[in-house]
């Protein structure tokens, strides 16, 4: 049952992201908004609840399968992206750096509190 509870929490954050996007009309994915809110909540809470960890673990194992359709889809629109490579490269590099930095910061913050106990 903890995994079901955690999955409901994850879905709730995604739905909150949907509401934020609908209300503000931000040009950002609702999943990104939901994950940012979840990240902020976990940073404030100081730890990952076991129910969320139980739900997230199987999803992490399937991450490659969840990303694959989008990656394959890019090959069908390569001609439309011909002049956009500098912007795409910049977005990939900045996005990777921001995600790694954020992940490391959150991990350090959560592991620091864990080791203090």
GUBA-166264 format. One record per atom (N, C-alpha, C, O, CB): residue in one letter; x, y, z. Coordinates in steps of 0.02 Angstrom, whole numbers, plus 50000, padded with zeros to 5 digits. Last residue first. Glycine has a CB too. Layout:
! GUBA-166264
aXYZ ...
This chain:
! GUBA-166264
x510895061850587 x510495058150637 x510895053050672 x510635049550716 x509905054850605 x511665066750486 x511695070150551 x511335066350605 x511465067450664 x511405076950545 x511355059750372 x511965057850407 x512025061250476 x512395058850519 x512575059650365 x510185066550334 x510155059450349 x510765057250390 x510695053350437 x510105055350284 x510635079150304 x510175078350360 x510125071050382 x510045069550441 x509475081050342 x511415075650193 x511715079050250 x511285078350312 x511535077150367 x511835086350234 x510495070650103 x510975066050133 x511315069150193 x511495065550240 x511505063850082 x509815082550068 x509455077050100 x509935072150134 x509785069750188 x509035073450048 x510865090450015 x510455092950069 x510095087250106 x510075087150167 x509935097950042 x511365082149915 x511805084349969 x511405086750029 x511565085250086 x512275089949945 x510215081249834 x510515075249864 x510955077149923 x510925073949975 x510915071449812 x510055094649796 x509535091349835 x509815085149869 x509655083849927 x508945089449790 x511265096549725 x511095100849782 x510575097449826 x510655097349887 x510825107649757 x511145086849624 x511695086549673 x511555090649734 x511695088549790 x512345088849641 x510005091749557 x510015085049586 x510555084449639 x510435081849693 x510115079649532 x510465104249514 x509895103749558 x509875097049594 x509745096649654 x509255104949520 x511525100249429 x511645104549486 x511075104149537 x511205103649597 x511735111849463 x510825092649334 x511345089549374 x511485093649437 x511545090949491 x511995088649333 x509975102549280 x509695096549313 x510205093049357 x510035090649411 x509425091649260 x510885112049231 x510405113849282 x510115107749318 x510035107749379 x509835117949252 x511575104249134 x511935107349191 x511465109149247 x511615108049306 x512315113549167 x510505100949048 x510895095749082 x511255098549143 x511235095549197 x511395092549034 x510105113649005 x509645109349040 x509995103849079 x509815102349136 x509155106248992 x511275118048939 x511025121648998 x510545117249039 x510575117249101 x510675128148978 x511345108148837 x511895109148883 x511655112648947 x511815110449002 x512445113348850 x510085109348773 x510305102948801 x510855103848852 x510835100748905 x510555098448745 x510085122848734 x509575120448780 x509785113848812 x509675112848872 x508905119548743 x511185122648645 x511195127048703 x510695124548756 x510845124248815 x511045134348683 x510685113648548 x511295112048586 x511335116148650 x511505113548703 x511915113348543 x509595121148502 x509485114548532 x510085112548574 x510005110148630 x509365109248477 x510225132348449 x509755133148504 x509635126448540 x509585126248601 x509085135948478 x510995126248345 x511315130048400 x510855130948461 x511075130248518 x511535136948374 x509955119548266 x510445115848305 x510805119848358 x510915117248413 x510945112848260 x508985124548180 x508905125648252 x509435122348295 x509365122348356 x508235123248273 x508915121548047 x509225127848066 x509225129348141 x509425134748163 x508895133448031 x508285108448051 x508925109648018 x509275116148041 x509875116048053 x508835109947944 x507085103748094 x507565106148145 x508225108448116 x508685110048153 x507685100848196 x506425098447988 x506145104548018 x506625107648069 x506565113648084 x505485102848051 x507165086847966 x507185092147915 x506905098747942 x507115104147920 x506795090047853 x506825078948078 x507505081748071 x507535087348020 x507895092248031 x507985076248052 x505685072248117 x505635079448102 x506315082748095 x506375088848106 x505235082948158 x505975059248146 x505475060448094 x505405067848076 x505085069448026 x504815057648117 x506845059648252 x507105057548188 x506615058748131 x506825059148073 x507285050248191 x506035062548361 x506455067848334 x506715065948265 x506795070348222 x507045069248381 x505465050448400 x505065055148362 x505465060748331 x505265063448279 x504545058148406 x506445044848481 x506325041948415 x505935046748371 x506065047248311 x505945035248420 x506265052948593 x506905052748559 x506825050048488 x507115052748441 x507425048548598 x504955049748631 x505135056648611 x505785056948573 x505845060848525 x505175060948672 x505065035948662 x504635038248607 x504795045348584 x504775046848524 x503905037948629 x506065035648774 x506205033148707 x505725035648653 x505975037448599 x506185025748708 x505625038948901 x505955044048861 x506015042048787 x506015046248743 x506635045648889 x505125027148952 x504685033048951 x504965038548906 x504585042348877 x504585035649022 x506205018548948 x505625017048905 x505155023048900 x504825023948849 x505245010948931 x507015024549044 x507245024248975 x506665022848927 x506645025648872 x507785018748967 x506245022649162 x506365029249135 x506585029149062 x506355033249022 x506885032849176 x505975011549237 x505665011949171 x505815018549135 x505535019849082 x504915011149177 x506605013949356 x506835008149317 x506555008449246 x506875005749200 x506625001649351 x505825024349401 x506515025749382 x506795020049339 x507155021249292 x506965026849446 x504675017349435 x504655022149380 x505355023949356 x505465024849296 x504285028449402 x505065009749547 x504905006349484 x504885011049424 x505045009049368 x504245002749490 x505335021249636 x505845016449617 x505665012549553 x506095012049509 x505955011549674 x504195028649669 x504665031349620 x505155026149594 x505385026449537 x505045037149650 x503525021649768 x503185022749704 x503685024849650 x503595023049592 x502645027949711 x504445021849872 x504195015349848 x503855016049780 x503895011549738 x503705012349899 x504585035549892 x505155031649869 x504935024949840 x505205022749790 x505655030549926 x503315038449941 x503525041349877 x504125037549849 x504165036449788 x503695048849886 x503375031050060 x502855029650011 x503035032449942 x502925029149892 x502175032550034 x504415036750133 x504495029850107 x503965028250055 x504105024250009 x504455024850164 x504845053650091 x504425048750126 x504475041950093 x504555041350032 x503695051050128 x506405060550095 x505915057650048 x505495052650087 x505765047750114 x506265054349986 x506725075650190 x506815068550175 x506285066350125 x505785069750114 x506775064250240 x506445089050205 x507095086550226 x507225079150214 x507775076750227 x507185087950297 x505425097750176 x505285092050221 x505935089050246 x505965086650303 x504865086750185 x506045105950083 x505795108850145 x505685103350197 x505845104250256 x505125112650133 x506345096649984 x506885100650013 x506665103650080 x507055103850128 x507105106249965 x505075091949953 x505565087349982 x506135091150015 x506395089050067 x505825082549929 x504535103749898 x504225100649957 x504715095949992 x504775095950053 x503595096749936 x505375105649788 x505345110649841 x505055107749905 x505295109149960 x504935116749819 x505045093949716 x505735095149738 x505755100249795 x506115099249844 x506165097549679 x503695096649689 x503875090849730 x504585091549757 x504705090049816 x503825084349688 x503855107849608 x503485108449671 x503645102649717 x503725103549778 x502735108849657 x504545101749502 x504855107349540 x504515108249607 x504845109449657 x504835113849499 x503585092549460 x504215090149488 x504585095549527 x504905094149578 x504655087349433 x502585101549413 x502445096849468 x503085094249501 x503115093849562 x502045091049442 x503295107649309 x503055111649365 x502915107249425 x503105108849481 x502415115549345 x503495096349228 x504065100049254 x503865104249314 x504215104349365 x504375104649199 x502175092949198 x502605088249234 x503215091549264 x503425089849319 x502825082649188 x501765103549123 x501475102849189 x501875097849231 x501905098449292 x500745100549184 x502995112849034 x502625106649044 x502365106249116 x502695108249163 x503065100549029 x502725129948998 x503135124749028 x502695118649037 x502095119249047 x503445127049097 x502255143448973 x502435138748919 x502905133248943 x503425132048912 x502765142648861 x500855147349078 x501585146949069 x501745141949013 x501405136849006 x501925144849135 x499555150549115 x499715150049044 x500465150249031 x500695152948981 x499375155649005 x499055150449244 x499555155449227 x499735155649153 x500035160549130 x500175154149266 x498075140249246 x497925146749275 x498415152149250 x498205157749235 x497965146449351 x498705129349183 x498055131749158 x497915138849183 x497665142949145 x497495127049180 x499845127749261 x499915129249190 x499265132249163 x499275137049124 x500105122949151 x499225124349384 x499665130249379 x499735132449307 x499695138349292 x500355128849410 x498585112449347 x498185118249369 x498595124649362 x498345129749338 x497945117249442 x499695104349319 x499195105649267 x498785111849284 x498645116049241 x498735099549259 x500295103949446 x500645107049390 x500175108749333 x500245114049302 x501195102549365 x499325096449508 x499435103349532 x499805107249477 x499655113049464 x499835103549599 x499555084549440 x498925088049431 x498965095349455 x498665099749425 x498355084449468 x500825081349490 x500735082349418 x500095086249405 x500085090849363 x500715075649381 x500495079649624 x500955085049605 x500905086449530 x500945092249510 x501675083249624 x499665068349612 x499395074649638 x499845080549619 x499595085849600 x499335074349715 x500535058549568 x500005060749523 x499715067449546 x499555071749505 x499445055549519 x501285057449687 x501605059449624 x501095062049574 x501205067149541 x501995053649594 x500285052949775 x500635059349788 x500955061949724 x500905067849708 x501165058449843 x499975040749716 x499455045949719 x499765052849734 x499535057849707 x498935044149773 x501175034249740 x500985035649671 x500435040949668 x500445045249624 x500745029149637 x501125033149879 x501645037249848 x501475039049776 x501595044649754 x502305033749850 x500035024249889 x500005030849920 x500515035649889 x500355041349874 x500125030349997 x500595013349823 x499995016449797 x499905023549825 x499735028149789 x499375012249814 x501665010249908 x501805012249839 x501195015749808 x501275020549771 x502005006249797 x501025006350028 x501415012550026 x501555014949955 x501555021049942 x502075011650062 x500394994050000 x500005000050000 x500425006450000 x500185011549975 x499555000050059 
